[in-house]
């Protein structure tokens, strides 16, 4: 387990607390629940804020929280007990993260 994977697990835990309503009020105000007006193939639980620049704002909790929550498998995201969620999220290996730390550098091409 890397430090970055541990960080993603912590972000997932905070998102779970927001979902269950046991987080502080300021955290609830950061994340708005997503209510789609029509059916889509992928339904997200939290609406994501989009940064206005390439780098600024992509590492903040308001952007990374919904992205990390979308990486969780559905059997973990649908849990309702905090103890079970903590136990399952410790076993979870985050895959598919698109942050700048997870990008791979290819020689003579750049980050992909």
N, C-alpha and C positions, 0 to 999 in steps of 0.2 A: 504494500500500500504506500503510495506516494503522499507527500504533503498536499498536493493539489487534489487528489482523490478524497483525502480526509476533509478538505475544505468543501468540496462538492457535497459530501455527506452532511456536513453541518448546514449548508444552504438548504438541502432537501429537508432537514429536520425543522428549520425555521419555516419553510413553506408549509409543512404539515401542521405546525402550530397555528399558522394563519388560517389554514383550511378548517381546522377544528375549533377555531375561535378562542384559543387559549394564549394568544400572543398579545403584547401591549397594543394600545390603540393606535400609536403612530405606525406600527408595522401593518396593521389592518388598513390604514389609510394609503399606504404605499402600493398595495396590491389590490386591484379591482378584479372581481370575478368576471369571467367572460360569459356573456349571454348572447349567443349567435341569433340572428334574426331568421336564418334559414339553415337547413341541414347541409353540413359539409362532410367530407370524408374523415377529416381529423378534427376532433373537438378538443380545444384547450380549456383548462379549468381557470387559468388566470390570464388576463390580458397583459401583454408585454409592452413596455415603453420602448420606443425606438430612438436611439441617439442620433443627433444631428450631424455628427462627424464620424470619421472612420475609427478613431481610437478613444476619444473622450466619451466616457459613459458606458463603455462596453464591459467594464469590470465591476460596476456598481450592483447592488443587490436588487434594485428595481428592474434591471435588465437580465441579470444572471439567474434570479430566482425562478421566473417562469420557464426559462430555458432548461434549467436543471430539473425542474419538476416534470417537464416533458420527456426527459431522458429516463425517468423512473419506469420500470415495468408496471403494468396495470395491477398485478397482484400485490405490489408493495404500495402503490398510490391509493388503492381502494381500502386499505386498512383503516380501522377507526380507533384502535387502542394504541396509546403512545408507547407502551412497553413493547408490544409486538412490532410496531414500526421501527423503533430504535434497534431491535434485534435484527430485523430483516435488512435495514439500511446498512448495518455493519457488514453484512455478507455481500452487499451489492457492489459490483465493480463498475464504475461509471464508464460507459463506452459511447462514443459518438459525440463527445463534447467538441464544440467548434470554437472554443476560446483560443486566444493567441498562444497560450501555454501548451495546448494539445496539438497545434499545427506542426507538421513535419517539414523540416528544411530539406529541400532537394538541391544538390550542388548545381550551380549555374542556372537554376530556374528561380529559386526562392521558396517562400513558405507556401505550402498547399494545405 
